[in-house]
Amino acid sequence: MMTGTVRTYVHRRPALLQAMFILFFLAACPLSARAMEGGASHYIQGAYGDFLMGYVPAAGLYLRNDFMFQSAHLSGAIKGGRVYGDLDTRMYMNLTKLTYLTDVPAIGGLMGLGVGIPMIVDLGVQGSMAADFLTGSYKTKQFREGHIQKAGGGNRGGLSDIILMPLIMAWNLGECHIVLSPLVFLPTGYYNPNVLTNLGMNYVTFDANAAFTWLSPKGYEVSFNAGYMMSTENEATQYQSGHELHLDWTAAYHVNERLALGGVGYLYAQTTPDTGSGAKLGAYMSQAAGIGPAVTYTATLGSAHVTLFAKWLHDVAAKNRLSGDMIYGSFVLAF
């Protein structure tokens, strides 16, 4: 569950005009890093997938904190009218989510709401574009090799895009558990189209989101979380990112009521093309997938239950999207 729960159990080109065009294009179009335009979006791999993601054990107040580290790379892309040859990012981010749920007999389950506050501790980005070319005179047939390169980068930290969970609904139906939780991402993070180190996307995203968990009496678990994202236009770049479908999964074995071991993964696909005057590459359809191990342990601190999570996701397939590794260290407190 997104809100968090607690367990109870260039090549070379000989044309001088082409080289001049590339040089002009690089000088006129600064690099930018954050948005699906730049190979990323409000969907962060691993932020949805978890143990018992479709299970809320009881009504109450839940506090979840995720500290995550991402190392990722993007090659060969032009997004929003800006050139990317190579883009490398290293991000340290802390996401704190607070949710409250209460019993609602009329629906036979739980209902509540929540909010997520993401803080980027440090975002480091390095981007570059390079091209080899030949320059000279066709009349004299004399040419010489040339090389142009543009690079940029930097570091920044601060508030990213706040997540609203205006409605959370949950049902526990024997071995099966369901959570419905639409999300709204607000453009509250720093954004400047002329820099690499943007902390937000500069657009609103709506995510229709649902989670399901099957937990057998023998401790076997299968969980899924599916969402469909629709975003508004980035007015700073006139770039409209396409709709996104994401599916996170967990397969685990609960050794006892405190300890569980398993694997997590995700599938991601863009379902509609990018549009707008800033979409210089046209559709630029993105897709990605990843997999990795996970472990969780639950303890009791006085009257509160605390659940600890650790997981690592490695991207095994990515197209037109930042690809790398994501490591999580998380805890959930249930009051």
Salt bridges, closest charged atoms under 4 A:
ASP50 OD2 - ARG64 NH2 2.34
ASP50 OD2 - LYS311 NZ 3.97
ASP66 OD1 - ARG64 NH2 3.01
ASP66 OD2 - LYS97 NZ 2.98
ASP86 OD1 - HIS73 NE2 3.39
ASP88 OD1 - HIS73 ND1 2.71
ASP132 OD1 - HIS147 ND1 2.63
GLU145 OE2 - ARG12 NH1 3.02
ASP161 OD2 - HIS42 NE2 2.69
ASP207 OD2 - HIS246 NE2 3.11
GLU221 OE1 - HIS254 NE2 2.75
ASP248 OD1 - HIS246 ND1 3.84
ASP274 OD2 - LYS79 NZ 2.78
ASP325 OD1 - HIS314 ND1 2.75
